[in-house]
Structure formats: structure tokens, C-alpha cells
Amino acid sequence: MKSSGLGKTQLTYGVLGIIGGLYLITAPFLFNYDGIKNAKGVKVDLSFVQTSDIICGVLVVLLVGFALATAAKESTLQLRKFAAYATIAVGVWLMFSPYFVDLMNNIFKAGFVSYIDISNPNFVDQGSGVLLVVLSGFALLSLKGPVFTSKNYSYSA
């Protein structure tokens, strides 16, 4: 089993990912999601947003932690790539969750609060989502070996 070690670039992406995950976990409390009022001054229920942010933060910490913990093992390369893809998926969810919630309210009258107009939760989700996608993409490209493989095509970074 060949050891590739943990490079400075991978460590940087990993530490930033862990910080981002911890930020998502603590953001509902730092920005007091429970006390936020809408434009009309009515207190809104952001429990769905709070739960989503905490779950996404825990997923990011676990996925990035796994990638850092297994960086020295060549045999786990494909699993680390999966962790990077999964982190990108979490980032995409965070970017589009305000729109998804509004869509669910408009189509199904789901009862979720529209938070696309509320700056703190919207900024936390969309900003964190963009950063996760960018950092995870760079982390994925920094891994050695093929990024995609199929019978007819292989792309190596």
C-alpha cells in the first residue's frame, strides 16, 4: 500500500471545510434564527432552516474529517473523491434551498417560512454553499488519480 501523505493544499482545504461545517452548525445560534422577524415585523419560524443548516454542517464536518483522516491511504482514494462529491452536493443544496423552500410553499402550500427575503439565513446558506462547492471542487482536483472513469473516457487531474 503506497502512502501519498497529506499535502499542504489538501490540509488547507480540509481545515477550511471543517471551519465551514462548524460555521453552519453554529450559524443558527450566532445569528439568532429564533428571533428573526420578517419585513412586516412578524417573528418567523425558521426551524426548517435551522435544522437544514445544522445537518449540512454535521455532514460537512464528517465528510471532510473522513477525507483528512484517510489522506495517507492510497486505498481510500475513491472514497475521498466520493466525500468531495458529497460535499459539493451539500453546497448545491445550501445554494438552492431558499428557492426550494419558496417553491414548496408556492406549489404545495407546505407551510415553510419564505426566507429568501431574510438576509442572515439566506446569506449563510448561499454564501456557505458557494464556498463549499468551490473548495470541494479544488480539493477534488488536488487528489491524485482519475477524477472520472468510464469504459470510454478517463480524466485525470
Backbone hydrogen bonds, N-H to C=O, Kabsch-Sander energy under -0.5 kcal/mol:
donor,donor_aa,acceptor,acceptor_aa,energy
4,S,2,K,-0.6
7,G,5,G,-0.7
11,L,7,G,-2.5
12,T,8,K,-2.2
13,Y,9,T,-2.5
14,G,10,Q,-2.5
15,V,11,L,-2.8
16,L,12,T,-2.4
17,G,13,Y,-2.3
18,I,14,G,-2.5
19,I,15,V,-2.5
20,G,16,L,-2.4
21,G,17,G,-2.5
22,L,18,I,-2.6
23,Y,19,I,-2.3
24,L,20,G,-2.2
25,I,21,G,-2.0
26,T,22,L,-2.2
27,A,23,Y,-2.1
29,F,26,T,-1.1
30,L,26,T,-2.7
31,F,27,A,-2.7
32,N,29,F,-0.5
33,Y,28,P,-2.6
35,G,32,N,-1.4
36,I,33,Y,-0.9
38,N,42,V,-2.6
41,G,38,N,-2.0
44,V,36,I,-2.4
46,L,44,V,-0.9
50,Q,46,L,-2.9
51,T,47,S,-2.6
52,S,48,F,-2.5
53,D,49,V,-2.7
54,I,50,Q,-2.2
55,I,51,T,-2.6
56,C,52,S,-2.6
57,G,53,D,-2.4
58,V,54,I,-2.5
59,L,55,I,-2.6
60,V,56,C,-2.5
61,V,57,G,-2.4
62,L,58,V,-2.6
63,L,59,L,-3.0
64,V,60,V,-2.8
65,G,61,V,-2.4
66,F,62,L,-2.4
67,A,63,L,-2.2
68,L,64,V,-2.5
69,A,65,G,-2.7
70,T,66,F,-1.9
71,A,68,L,-1.1
73,K,70,T,-1.5
74,E,2,K,-1.1
74,E,72,A,-0.7
76,T,73,K,-1.2
77,L,74,E,-1.5
80,R,76,T,-2.3
81,K,77,L,-2.1
82,F,78,Q,-2.2
83,A,79,L,-2.3
84,A,80,R,-2.0
85,Y,81,K,-2.5
86,A,82,F,-2.8
87,T,83,A,-2.1
88,I,84,A,-2.0
89,A,85,Y,-2.1
90,V,86,A,-2.0
91,G,87,T,-2.2
92,V,88,I,-2.4
93,W,89,A,-2.4
94,L,90,V,-2.4
95,M,91,G,-2.2
96,F,92,V,-2.1
97,S,93,W,-1.7
100,F,96,F,-2.5
101,V,97,S,-2.7
102,D,98,P,-1.8
103,L,99,Y,-2.5
104,M,100,F,-2.7
105,N,101,V,-2.1
106,N,102,D,-2.4
107,I,103,L,-2.8
108,F,104,M,-1.9
109,K,105,N,-0.9
110,A,104,M,-1.1
113,V,45,D,-0.5
115,Y,113,V,-0.7
118,I,115,Y,-0.7
119,S,117,D,-0.7
122,N,118,I,-1.6
123,F,119,S,-3.0
124,V,120,N,-2.7
125,D,121,P,-2.5
126,Q,122,N,-2.7
127,G,123,F,-2.5
128,S,124,V,-2.0
129,G,125,D,-2.3
130,V,126,Q,-2.2
131,L,127,G,-2.2
132,L,128,S,-2.6
133,V,129,G,-2.4
134,V,130,V,-2.4
135,L,131,L,-2.8
136,S,132,L,-2.6
137,G,133,V,-2.1
138,F,134,V,-2.3
139,A,135,L,-2.6
140,L,136,S,-2.5
141,L,137,G,-2.1
142,S,138,F,-1.5
143,L,139,A,-0.7
143,L,140,L,-0.9
147,V,155,Y,-2.9
148,F,155,Y,-1.1
150,S,153,Y,-1.9
155,Y,148,F,-1.8
157,A,145,G,-1.1
